[in-house]
Amino acid sequence: MVRRQTEKTQMLRFLVGFFAQTIPGVMLTPMLALSMAARGVDAALIGALVAVGSLAYMAALPAAPALLRRLGERRTFRLALVTGALATIGLTLSDSPALWAALFAVSGLAAGLRYTVAESWVPALASDETRGQSVALFQTSIGAGFFVGSGLLLLVGIHGLAPRAVILATTVAAVALLWPMRAPALAAALPAPTRARAGLRSAVAQVGPLVLGAALLGGLFESGLSVALPLYGLVAGLSPTLAAGLVTAMGLGSLAQYPFGYLADRLPWTRVVLGAAGLIVASALLLPLAQAWPALLLLLGLIWGSAGGGLYTLATIRNGELWRGSQLVGASIVTQLAYMIGDAVGPALGGLAIDLAPQLGLPALVAGVGVTILAVMLWTVQQQTVDGGRWTVSTTRDTATHPGDIAGRMQRPEPTPVGAKHGPEIGGICG
């Protein structure tokens, strides 16, 4: 009872801490971008400078396992927490775009490490009965930080001491809240990672197409189309103000992730994830109707924000159900990469589709991609049902005679019901 109460306190601290640490980044990026624009810096250069942080984030993901093995989870988390805070303080107080580029890179690296550890801790802090809700609340706390940060920027502006004071205060608050965090007892009690051969391919095979498809679809619809949808709104006849409001609608939708976590705690996970994917695809098929009813785009923005964010939340929940330790870190890394691919290709492909066919290009793109990914997910479920299990990484030698010899060959496990809450342990994805 005492342990469970401690874990609840840890979870609350985690949620509030990540809410606070999201706010500075949300305020800093537009503040610095507008500052450079006022100096006459080219828009392309501004975009490239900001993109340094995203590229550094992606670079941190494959490097995370080695650092975690060397330093441990808590030290790695604290290193990322303090390094990120120092980078944020430097960005806030400095006035040099050249220094900003370096600090954006440091901030991105720290964020990649921080979120990798966080997504392996949150499922372990929660009980089996509330894991889905806890993961959904964690993702919602980050989304709430984006909204509050945007609102504070409108309230205090981008000039003077006020915005910088808010950024510094929330940065310090986040460090104070998150510094005492410890690795969850359940994860710490697991056996040490094996020395198995590891890599991206084995991690992808571990996670499987169902989880990766959910993350990819979530990244595309929750975030990747946040540029293309307003542009399509202009084509459909919305005013620039209402078209920009579509981004707000998607953001509001992304706050509604708790229902997906709640359902994942009470229904088979597979049903919930396929339902969320089906909702997105069905709504995407309605996009051509926006030419006659432009207001429909606001509803679609809400649905895509909610169900898109829900798909990534469900992918994280599934990883937390099946894996622990180094396996969970590896699963988190490839799941984040899948989401970021969807986020990255959305603006480019969406803009191209609108240029090629203003009225039907974007509807054809989102419907085609959505139906394809949903078809792969349905095929995967069908294969699991027929085979009675999942593909997993297992031993290359007979574990009855060599129980500790783990490597990266693929074999079929013992039958496991689709949507079950537990899965087989696998050998060192991050090892």
FITI-129621 format. One record per residue: residue in three letters; x, y, z of N, C-alpha, C, O in turn. Coordinates in steps of 0.1 Angstrom, whole numbers, plus 2048, in hexadecimal, padded with zeros to 3 digits. Atoms other than C-alpha are relative to their C-alpha. Example, Ala and Ser with C-alpha at 12.3 -4.5 7.8 and 13.67 -1.06 7.14 Angstrom:
BEGIN
Ala8097F480087B7D384E80980C80081380C807;Ser7F77F58008897F58477F880B8087FD816809;
# end
This chain:
BEGIN
Met8087F480080080080080980D8008068167F8;Val7F77F480081C8188098078027F380980D7EE;Arg7F97FF80D82F80F7E97F78057F57FB80E7ED;Arg8097FB80A8108157D47FE80F8017FD8167F7;Gln8017F27FE80B8377E480C8087FC80A8137F6;Thr7F47F980482F8407DE8008017F180480B7EB;Glu80080080F82B8367B97F680B7FB7F88117F1;Lys80A7F680480C84C7B780680E8018048177F9;Thr7FA7F37FE81F8697C580B8037F580C80E7F0;Gln7F67FF80B83C8637AC7F98037F37FE80C7EC;Met8077FE80C8238627907FB80E7FF7FC8157F5;Leu8057F280081388379A80C80A7FE80A8147F7;Arg7F57F880283589379D8058007F280980A7EC;Phe7FC80280E83E88577B7F78087F67FC80F7EE;Leu8097F980981F89376A80180F8018028167F7;Val7FF7F27FF8228B677980E8057FC80F8107F6;Gly7F27FD8048488B67738018017F180780B7EB;Phe7FF80080E8448AE74E7F780B7FA7F98107EF;Phe8097F58048278C774B80980D8008088157F7;Ala7F87F47FF83F8E275880B8017F780E80C7F1;Gln7F480080985D8D87437FC8027F28058057E9;Thr8047FE80E8488D97237FE80F7FD8008137F1;Ile8047F280383F8FE72780C8097FB80A8107F1;Pro7F57F880686290E7228037FE7F18058077EA;Gly7FD80280E8688FD7017F58057F77F880B7EC;Val80C7FB8088459076F480280F7FF7FF8157F4;Met7FE7F280084D92B6FD80C8057F880C80F7F1;Leu7F37FC80587192C6F28008007F180580A7EA;Thr7FE80280F86E9206CE7FA80C7F88018127F0;Pro8057F480785693B6C180680D8048088167FC;Met7FA7F47FB8669556D780D8037F981080E7F4;Leu7F37FE8078899506C87FE8017F18058097EB;Ala8027FF80E87B94A6A57FC80F7FC8018147F2;Leu8057F280386996C6A680B80A80280C8147FB;Ser7F47F77FE88897C6B48098007F580E80B7F1;Met7F780180C89D9706977FA8077F480080D7EC;Ala8077FA80C88297B67E80180F8018038167F7;Ala7FF7F17FE88399E68D80E8057FC8108117F9;Arg7F27FC8048A999E6868027FF7F180D8037EC;Gly7FE80280E8A39966628067F37FC80A7F17F0;Val7FB80D8048AE9726637F67F97F77EA7F97F9;Asp80880780A8A195D6467F77F58077FC7EF810;Ala80980A7FA88394764E8057F27FF8047EA808;Ala7FA80D80289592964080A7FD80A80B7F280F;Leu7F68027F68B292E6577FA7FE80E7FF7F7816;Ile8078027F389A9326757FB7F28017FD7EC80C;Gly80580D80088991266C80B7F58028097EC80A;Ala7F58097FE8AA90066980680080E80A7F5813;Leu7FB7FF7F38B690D68A7F77F980A7FC7F1813;Val8098067F789790169C8007F17FE7FE7E9807;Ala80080F8038998DF68A80B7F980680B7ED807;Val7F58067FA8BA8D969A7FC7F880D8017ED80F;Gly8058077F48A88D06BA7F97F37FD7FB7E9804;Ser80780C8048928B76A980A7F57FB8087E97FF;Leu7F680A8048AF8A66988097FB80B80C7EF80B;Ala7F98047F58C28A56B87F87F68097FD7EC80E;Tyr8098097F98A48956C98017F27FA8027E8801;Met7FF80D8078A48796AF80D7F980180E7ED803;Ala7F38067FE8C98746B28027FB80E80A7F1810;Ala7FE8057F28C686F6D87F97F38027FE7EB80A;Leu80780C7FE8AE8526D48087F47FE8097EB808;Pro7F880C8018C68386C680C80080A8117F580D;Ala7F58007F78E18446DE7FC7FE80F8047FB817;Ala8058017F28CB8416FD8037F28078087F2812;Pro7FD80D7FA8D081B70380E7FF8068107FB811;Ala7F28007FB8F681E70680280880C809804816;Leu7FE7F77F48F483B71E7F87FB80C7FD7FC817;Leu8088067F58D982A7338087F48068087F2812;Arg7F880B7FB8F080B73680B80580880F7FF812;Arg7F47FB7FA90D8207407FD80880D804806817;Leu8037F77F58FD8397587F47FB8097F37FF814;Gly80C8047F98DC8287627F58097FD7F78147F8;Glu80C7F88038B983575F7FF80D8077FD818801;Arg8017F47F88B984E77B80A80B7FC8078177FB;Arg7F57F78038DB85E7737FE8067F28008127EF;Thr8027FB80D8D286074E7F580A8007F58157F9;Phe80B7F67FF8B187175680480D806800818801;Arg7FC7F37FA8C188A76D8098087F78098147F7;Leu7F77FA8098DC8917547F88087F57FB8137F2;Ala8087FA80B8C28987397F880C8067F68167FF;Leu8087F67FA8AD8AC75180880D8028048187FF;Val7F87F47FD8C98C475C8068067F38068127F2;Thr7FB7FB80C8D98C673A7F68087F87F88137F3;Gly80B7F98078B88CF72A7FC80D8077FA817800;Ala8047F47F98B18E974580B80B7FE8088177FC;Leu7F67F78038D38F97408008067F28028127EF;Ala8017FB80E8CE8FB71A7F480A7FF7F58147F8;Thr80B7F78008AC90B72080480E806800818801;Ile7FC7F37F98BB9257388098087F68088147F5;Gly7F77F98098D692C71E7F98067F47FC8117F0;Leu8097FB80B8BC9307027F980D8057F78167FD;Thr8097F57FB8A894871880980D802804818800;Leu7F87F57FC8C595E72380A8057F580E8107F6;Ser7F67FC80A8DC95E7047F98087F57ED8087F4;Asp8057F880B8D99746E58077FD7F38088057EA;Ser7F880480B8EE9616CC7F97F57F87F87EA7FE;Pro80680B8088DD94D6B080A7F47FF8057E87FE;Ala7F780B8028FD9396AC8007F780D8017EB80C;Leu8018077F48FC92F6D17F37F98017F27EE807;Trp80D8067FF8D79286CE8007F27F87FA7E97FD;Ala7FF80C8088DF90D6B38057F58098007EA809;Ala7FA80A7F88F68FB6CB7F77FC80C7F67F080F;Leu8098037F58DD8FE6E87F47F97FC7EF7F0804;Phe80C8078058C08F26D38047F17FE7FC7E8801;Ala7FB80D8028D58D36CB8017F980E7FD7ED810;Val7FF8067F38DD8CD6F07F27FD8067F07F380C;Ser80E8027FB8B88D26F97F97F47FA7F27ED801;Gly80680C8078AD8B96DF8067F38057FE7EA807;Leu7FA80C7FB8C689F6EA7FA7FC80E7F77F1811;Ala8058037F28BB8A370F7F17FC8007ED7F3807;Ala80E8048018968A17057FE7F27FC7F67EB801;Gly80180E80589B8816F28037F680B7FC7EC80C;Leu7FD8097F58AC8717107F580080B7F17F6810;Arg80A7FE7F689287F7287F37F87FD7EE7F2806;Tyr80D8078038748727168027F17FE7F87EA801;Thr7FE80F80188385070F8007FA80E7F97EF80F;Val8018057F388884B7347F28018067ED7F880C;Ala80E7FD7FB86685A73C7F67F57FB7EE7F0803;Glu80A8098058538437258037F18047FA7E9803;Ser7FE80D7FA8648257357FC80080F7FA7F5815;Trp8047FF7F285C8317597F18018027EC7FB80B;Val80E7FE7FE83883B7557F87F38017F07F180A;Pro80880D7FF82A81874D8047F880D7FC7F1812;Ala7FC8077F483F80A76A7FB80680D7F97FF817;Leu8057FA7F48338237837F17FD8027EC7FD80D;Ala80F8037FF80E81A77B7FE7F28038067E9801;Ser80480E7FE7FC7FB7867FA7FB7F37F78027EA;Asp80680680C7EF7E376C7F28057FD7EF8067F2;Glu80E7FC8027CC7EF7727FE80E7FB7F48117F5;Thr8017F28047D481376B80B8057F780D8117F5;Arg7F57FC8097F18127537FC8097F58028137F2;Gly8057F880B7DD81F7367FD80E8038008177FC;Gln8047F37FB7CF83C74980C80880480D814801;Ser7F47F97FC7F18457578088057F480C8107F4;Val7F97FC80C8028457357F880B7F97FF8157F4;Ala8087F58067E585A72780180D807802818801;Leu7FE7F47F87E887374380E8067FE80F8127FD;Phe7F37FB80380D87673D8018077F38068127F2;Gln8007F980D80887E7187F880C8007FB8167FA;Thr8097F47FF7EC89672180780B807805817804;Ser7F97F67F88028A873A8098087F780B8147F8;Ile7F77FA80981B8AF71E7F88097F67FC8147F3;Gly8087F88097FF8BB7077FA80C8077F9817801;Ala8047F57F87F28D172380B80B801808817801;Gly7F57F77FF8148E07268028097F38058147F4;Phe8007F880D8138EA7017F680B8007F98167FC;Phe80B7F78007F28FB70680380C809801818806;Val7FD7F57F67FC90E72580C8087FC80B8157FE;Gly7F57F880581D9187167FC80A7F58018157F5;Ser8057F780B80C9266F77F880B8067F9817802;Gly8087F67FA7F393870D80880B808806817807;Leu7F87F77F980E9477238088097F780A8157FA;Leu7F97F880A8219537047F780B7FB7FC8177F9;Leu8097F58048029666F97FE80A80B7FC816809;Leu8037F77F57FD97471C80C80980380A815806;Val7F47F87FC8219807238088067F581080E7F7;Gly7F97FB80B82D98670080D7FA7FE8117F0805;Ile7F380680384F97F6F280C809803817805802;His7F67F67FE86299E6FC80180380F7F7801817;Gly7FF7FC7F38709A971D8037F580A8077EA806;Leu7FC80A7F687699773E7F57F68037F87EB807;Ala80B8087FC8539887438017F27FA8007E8801;Pro7FF80E80585696A72A80C7F980580B7ED807;Arg7F48077FB8799637357FF7FB80F8047F1812;Ala8028047F286F96375A7F77F38007F97EA809;Val80980C80085394A7528087F37FC8067E9801;Ile7F880C80586B93373E80A7FC80B80B7EF80D;Leu7F78047F688593475A7F97F980C7FE7F0812;Ala8078057F586C92E7757FB7F27FE7FC7E9806;Thr80580D80385C91076480B7F67FE8097EA801;Thr7F480880187E90275C8057FB80D8077EF80F;Val7FB8037F38899037807F67F78077FA7EE80E;Ala80B8087F98678F578C8017F27FB7FF7E8803;Ala80080E80686A8D777480C7F980680B7ED809;Val7F58077FA88D8CF7817FE7FC80E8017F1812;Ala8038037F28828D17A57F67F58017F87ED80A;Leu80980B7FF8658BA79E8057F37FC8027E8802;Leu7FC80D8068768A078980E7FB8068107EF804;Trp7F38047FB89989F79A7FF7F480A8077EB809;Pro80180B7F688D8887B77FB7F37FA7FC7E9801;Met80680C80587E86E79F80A7F58008167F77FD;Arg7F880C80188B84B7A17FB7F67F67EF7F77F2;Ala80580A80888A82E78A7F67F78077F87F4813;Pro80A8087FA86A81A7918057F380680E7ED800;Ala7FB80C7F986F7FD7A97FF7F47F88077EB7F8;Leu80280C8088607E479180A7FE7F580F7F37F3;Ala7F680180B8787ED77580E7FD8068167F6800;Ala7F38027FA8967EE78D8027F180580D7ED806;Ala7FF80D7FB88D7CB79A8027F57F58057EA7F8;Leu7FE80980A8907BB77880E7FC7FE817803802;Pro7F28048038AF7A776D80780B7F88018127F0;Ala7F87F78088CB7BB75E7FF7FD7F27FE7F17EE;Pro80080380F8CB7BE73880A7F77FC8157F7801;Thr7F78098058DB7A372680A8067F68088127F2;Arg7F67FA8098F97A870F7FD7FC7F28067FA7E9;Ala80480480D8E579E6F180380A7F58058167F7;Arg7FF7F780C8EA7AC6CE7F48087FF7E9803801;Ala80B7F78008D47CA6CB8018097F480B8097ED;Gly8007F680B8CA7E46B27F28047FC7E87FF802;Leu80D7FA8048AE7F76A17F77F57FA7EB7F47FD;Arg80880B8078A37D868C7FA7F780B7EE7F4809;Ser8068097F689E7C26AB7F68078087EC80180C;Ala80A7F97F988C7DE6BD7F38027F87E88017FE;Val80C7FF8098747E369F7F97F38007ED7F2801;Ala80780D80086E7BD69E7F97FE80D7EF7F780E;Gln8068027F38677BD6C37F38078017E9801806;Val80C7F87FE84D7D96C27F57FB7F67EA7FA7FA;Gly80A80680A83C7CC6A27F880B7F97F78177FD;Pro8077F68098277DD6877F38068077EF811802;Leu80C7FA7FA8087E269D80380C8087FC817806;Val7FC7F57F88197F96B680680B7F78038177F8;Leu7FA7F680882E80A69C7F78077F67F88137F3;Gly80A7FA80981180F6847F780A8087F4815802;Ala8087F67F77FD8206A180880C802803817801;Ala7F77F47FE81B8376A88018087F48018147F4;Leu7FF7F880C8208406847F48077FC7F48137F8;Leu80D7F98037FB84767E7FE80B8097F9816805;Gly8027F57F67FA85B69E80980C7FD8048177FE;Gly7F87F58038188706947FC8087F47FD8147F4;Leu8047F980C80A8786727F38088037F38147FF;Phe80C7F97FE7E788267E80080980B7F981480A;Glu8017F67F57ED89269F80980C7FE805817801;Ser7F77F580280B8A76958048037F280580E7EE;Gly7FB7FE80E8168A16717F78087F77FC80E7EE;Leu8097F98087F78AF6627FC80E8057F3814800;Ser8047F47FA7F68CE67880480C7F67FF8177F8;Val7FD7F680A8058E265A7F77FF7F47F28097EF;Ala80880280C7F28D263E7F18038017EB8087F8;Leu80E7FE7FE7D08D464D7FC80F7FF7F28127F9;Pro8047F28027CF8FA6518018057F17F980D7EC;Leu7FE7FD80E7DC8FD62D7F47FB7F87EF8027EF;Tyr80C8058067BF8E76227F48078037EB8097FC;Gly80B7F87FC7A88FC6367FE80C7F77F38117F4;Leu8017F48097B191A6217FB7FC7F27F38037EC;Val80680580D7AA9056017F17FE8017EA8017F8;Ala80F8027FE7888FC6107F880C8027EC80C802;Gly8077F47FF7809206157FF80680E7F8810810;Leu7FF7FA7F278892763A80880C7FF81180E7F7;Ser7F87F47FF79594964380D7FC80780E7F180D;Pro7F38037FA7BA94A64E7FF7FE80F8067F5815;Thr8018017F27AF94E6727FA7F28047FF7EB80D;Leu80680D7FD79892F6728097F57FC8097EA802;Ala7F780B8047B291B65F80B7FE80A80E7F380D;Ala7F78017F57CB92367A7FA7FA80C8017F3814;Gly8078067F57B19196937FF7F07FF7FD7EA809;Leu80080F8017B38F568580C7FA80880A7EF80E;Val7F58047F77D58F26977FB7FF80E7FF7F6816;Thr8057FF7F37C48FC6B77F67F48037F77ED80D;Ala80980B7FF7A98E26B18077F38028047EA80A;Met7F880C7FF7C38C76AC8077FF80E8087F4814;Gly7FA8007F27D48D26CC7F77FD80B7FA7F6814;Leu80A8037F67B48D16E07FD7F17FF7FB7EB80A;Gly80280E8017AE8AE6D280A7F88078077ED80D;Ser7F58087FB7D08A26DD80080080F8067F7815;Leu8028017F27C68AA7017F77F58047F77F1810;Ala80A80A7FD7AB8906FF8057F27FE8007EA7F5;Gln7FA80D8017C18717037FC7F780B7FE7EA80A;Tyr8038087F57B58657247F57F57FD7F77EA801;Pro80980B8037978527158067F47FA8027E87FC;Phe7FA80C8067AE83C7018087F880A8087EC80A;Gly7F98087F57C38337207F67F98097F87EE80D;Tyr80A8067F87A382D7337FA7F37FA7F97E9800;Leu80580C80879681571880A7F58008077E9800;Ala7F580A8017B88047168017F880D8067EC80D;Asp8008077F37B57FB73B7F47F68027F47EE80B;Arg80C8087FE7937EB7367FC7F77F47F47EE7F6;Leu80380880C7927DC71380D7FB7FA8188007FD;Pro7F48058067AB7C76FF80680C7F88008137F0;Trp7F87F58067C67DF6F27FE8007F17FD80B7EB;Thr80180180F7C37D36CE7F38067FC7F380E7F1;Arg80D7FA80479E7DD6CC80180F8017FC8167F9;Val8007F17FE7A58006DA8098067F58058117EF;Val7F77F980A7C38076C27FA7FF7F27FB8097EB;Leu80680180D7B07FA6A47F480A7FF7F180F7F4;Gly80B7F680079280F6AE80580E7FE7FE8167F6;Ala7FB7F38027A782E6B18058027F280380D7EC;Ala7FB7FF80E7B882768F7F48017F77F58087ED;Gly80C80080979682067F7F980D8017F48127F7;Leu8067F37FF78884168D80880A7F78028127F1;Ile7F87F78087A585467D7FE7FE7F17FC8087E9;Val80280280F7A184365B7F28047FC7F18097F1;Ala80E7FC80477B84765B7FF80F7FF7F88147F6;Ser8017F180077F86C6638088067F48048107EE;Ala7F87FB80B79A8706487F87FE7F37F98067EA;Leu80980280C78186262E7F680B7FE7F180D7F4;Leu80A7F580076A87F63780780E7FB7FF8177F8;Leu7F97F380378589A62E7FB8067F37F98127F3;Pro8057F980C7788A060A7F38078027F08117FB;Leu80D7F87FE7568AB61880380E8057FA816805;Ala7FD7F27FB7688C96277FF80A7F67FE8167F9;Gln8017F680B7678D96057F28068007F08127FC;Ala80E7FB7FF7418DD60A7FD80580E7F680F810;Trp8027FC7F27428E063180D8028068127FA80D;Pro7F37FD7FA7638F163B8017FE80F80B7FB814;Ala8008017F17598F16608037F18048077EF810;Leu7FD80E7FD75C8CB65E80F7FE8048137F580C;Leu7F28017FD7828D166080380280F80D7FC814;Leu7FE7FE7F277F8DD6847FE7F38078057EF810;Leu80380D7FA76F8BC68E80B7F57FD80F7EE806;Leu7F58098037898A867B80D8038078147FA80B;Gly7F47FC7F87A58BC68C7FF7FA80E8097F5813;Leu8028057F27968B26AE8027F18008097EC809;Ile7FF80F80079388D6A480F7FC7FE8147F3804;Trp7F38048037B688B69580A80380C8137FB80F;Gly7F87FE7F57C689C6B37FE7F680B8087F2812;Ser80380A7F57B48856CC8047F27FC80C7EC804;Ala7FD80E8047B68646B980F7FE7FC8157F47FF;Gly7F28018037D986C6AC8097FF80C8127F680D;Gly7F98017F37E68736CE7FD7F38088067EE80E;Gly80480C7FA7D38566DB8077F47FB80A7EA803;Leu7F980B8067E483E6C380E7FF8068137F4809;Tyr7F38017FA8068486D08007FC80E8087F4813;Thr8028047F27FA8456F47FE7F18018037EB809;Leu80280F8007ED8226EC80C7F87FD80F7EE802;Ala7F480680380E8196DC8097FF80D80F7F580F;Thr7F87FF7F48208246FC7FA7F780B8027F0812;Ile8068097F68078117128047F17FD8077EA806;Arg7FD80E80480D7F16FE80E7FC8038117F2808;Asn7F28037FD8337F47028017FE80F8087F5814;Gly7FF8017F282E7F97277FA7F38067FE7EE810;Glu80680D7FC8187DA72A8097F47FD80A7EB805;Leu7F980C8058307C371880F8008048157F5806;Trp7F28007FE8537CE72180480880C7FD810812;Arg7FA7F97F586A7DA73D80F8027FD8147FC7F4;Gly7F27FE80188D7E77418058047F27FF80D7EC;Ser7FA7FD80C8A37E87227F67FD7F47F78057EA;Gln80A80380A8877D870D7F680C7FE7F280F7F3;Leu80A7F580086F7F571680780C7FA8018147F3;Val7F97F480688A80F70D8017FE7F17FE8087EA;Gly80080280F88F7FF6EB7F38027F97F28087EF;Ala80D7FE80686A7FE6E57FC80E8007F68137F6;Ser8037F28008668226EF8078087F58028117EF;Ile7F87F980B88282D6D77FA7FE7F37F88087EC;Val80580280E87481D6B87F28057FF7ED8097F4;Thr80E7FA8018508286C180180F7FE7F98157F6;Gln7FE7F280285C84C6C48048037F280080D7EC;Leu7FB7FE80E86E8496A37F57FF7F67F48077ED;Ala80B80280984F83C6927F780C8017F28117F6;Tyr8087F47FF83B8596A080680C7F97FF8147F2;Met7F97F58068558726958018007F180180A7EA;Ile80080180E8568646727F28057FA7F280D7F1;Gly80D7FB80483086A66F7FF8108017FA8167F9;Asp8007F27FE83588D67D8098077F68058127F1;Ala7F77F980A8528956657FB7FF7F27FC8097EB;Val80580180E8428886457F38077FD7F080A7F2;Gly80D7FA80282089864B80080D7F97F980F7EF;Pro7FF7F38068298BC6438048007F17FE8067E8;Ala7FB80180D83D8B36247F67FA7F67F37FF7EB;Leu80980780982589A6157F38087FF7ED8087F4;Gly80D7F88008068AF61F80180C7F77F880E7EF;Gly7FE7F48098148CE60E8017FC7F27FB8037E9;Leu7FF80580E81D8BB5EF7F37FC7FA7F07FF7EF;Ala80D8058047FB8AB5ED7F780C7FC7F080B7F2;Ile8087F48037EA8CD5EF8048077F47FC80C7EC;Asp7FB7F980C8018DC5D57FC7F87F37F87FE7E9;Leu80380880C7FA8BF5BC7F17FF7FD7ED8007F2;Ala80F8018027D48BD5C27FA80780C7F7800816;Pro8047F87F57C78D95D87F47FA8087F37FA814;Gln80C8057F97A58C95DF8007F28047FA7EE80E;Leu80180E7FD7AB8A45DE80E7FA80480E7EE808;Gly7F28067FD7D18A05E48017FC80F8057F0812;Leu7FF8047F27D08A160A7F67F58047FA7EC80C;Pro80980C7FC7B088B60E8067F37FA8057E9801;Ala7FB80D8057C08715F780C7FC80880E7F080A;Leu7F48047F87E187260B7FC7FA80D8007EF811;Val8038047F27D286F62E7F77F37FF7F97EA808;Ala80880C8027B88556228097F47FC8087E9802;Gly7F780B8057D38406108097FB80B80A7EF80D;Val7F78047F67EC84162C7F97F980C7FD7EF811;Gly8078057F57D283B6477FB7F27FD7FC7E9805;Val80580E8047C281D63480B7F68008097EB804;Thr7F58098017E480E62D8057FB80E8077F0810;Ile7FB8037F37F08106517F67F78087F97EE80E;Leu80B8087F97CE80365F8007F27FA7FE7E8802;Ala80080D8067D07E664680B7F88058097EC808;Val7F58087FB7F27DC6527FD7FC80F8017F1813;Met8038037F27E67DE6767F67F58017F77EC809;Leu80A80B8007C87C866F8067F37FB8037E9801;Trp7F980D8057DE7AF65C8087FB80C8097EE80D;Thr7F88047F57F57AE67A7F77F980B7FB7EE810;Val8098067F67D87A76927FB7F27FB7FA7E9803;Gln80580C8067CB78C67A80B7F58028087EA805;Gln7F58097FF7EE77C67A8027FB80E8057EF811;Gln7FE8037F27F077D6A07F57F68047F87ED80B;Thr80B8097FC7CE76C6A38027F27FA8007E8801;Val7FE80D8067D775168A80C7F980780B7EC809;Asp7F48067FB7FA74B6997FF7FE80F8067F6814;Gly8018027F27EE74E6BD80B80780880D803813;Gly7F57F97F880A7666C780680B7F880180F7ED;Arg7F97F58068227826BE80E7FB7FB8137F1800;Trp7F18028038447826AD80880680B80581280F;Thr7F77FA7F585E7876C880E7FC7FD8117F37F6;Val7F28038008837886CB8037F680B7FF7F7816;Ser7FE80B7F688E7686DC80E7FA7FE8178017F9;Thr7F38068008AB7506DF8047F97F47FB7F47ED;Thr7FB80780C8C07426C48047F28048077E97FB;Arg7FD80E7FC8C87236D97F57FC80A7ED80480E;Asp80B8067F88B270D6EE80180580E80B803815;Thr7FF7FA7F38AA72070E7FE7F680B8017F9817;Ala80180A7F68A370072080E7FC8058107F9811;Thr7F38047FC8C86F872080A80C80181480C807;His7F97F37FF8D571C71B7F780B8037F58147FB;Pro80A7F67FD8BD73272E80580E7FF7FD8177FE;Gly7FC7F28008D375072E8058057F380A8117F2;Asp7FA7FD80D8DE75070A7F58077F77ED8007F1;Ile80A7F98078C976B6FA8068077F381180D7F4;Ala7FC7F980C8CC7786D67F58057F87EA8087FE;Gly80A7F98078B87876BA7F87F97F67F37FF7EC;Arg80780880A8A776B6A77F18028027ED80480E;Met80F7FF7FF88176D6A07FA7F28017FD7EA7F8;Gln80780C7FF86B7516AB7F28038057F080D80B;Arg80E7FE7FB84674C6B38007FB80F8057F1812;Pro8018037F283E74C6D97F57F68027EE7F27F9;Glu80C8087FD8257376EB7F48097FE7F58157FE;Pro80C7F98038017416E47FD80B80A7FE808816;Thr8047F57F87F87636F27F48077FB7F480B7EF;Pro80C7FA8057D57726EF80380E7FB80B816802;Val7FF7F28057D37926DA7FA80980A7EF80780F;Gly8057F77F77D07AF6F18037FD80F7FF803818;Ala7FD8057F37DE79C70F80880B80780F813801;Lys7F97F67F87ED7B172B80F7FD802816806807;His7F38047FD80E79E72D8067FA7F37FF7F47EB;Gly7F980680B82879371480D7FA8048117FD810;Pro7F48067FC84877F71480C80A80180C8147F9;Glu7F47F87FF86978F71F8097FC7F48097F17EF;Ile7F780280B88279370380E80480381080C80D;Gly7F27FD7FD8A779670180480E7FC8008137F1;Gly7FA7F38018B97B87047FF8077F38088077EA;Ile8017F880C8AB7CE6E980A80B80080F80F7F5;Cys7F67F57FF8C27E96F580D7FB804816803806;Gly7F48057FA8DD7D270080C8017F78177FD7FB;
# end
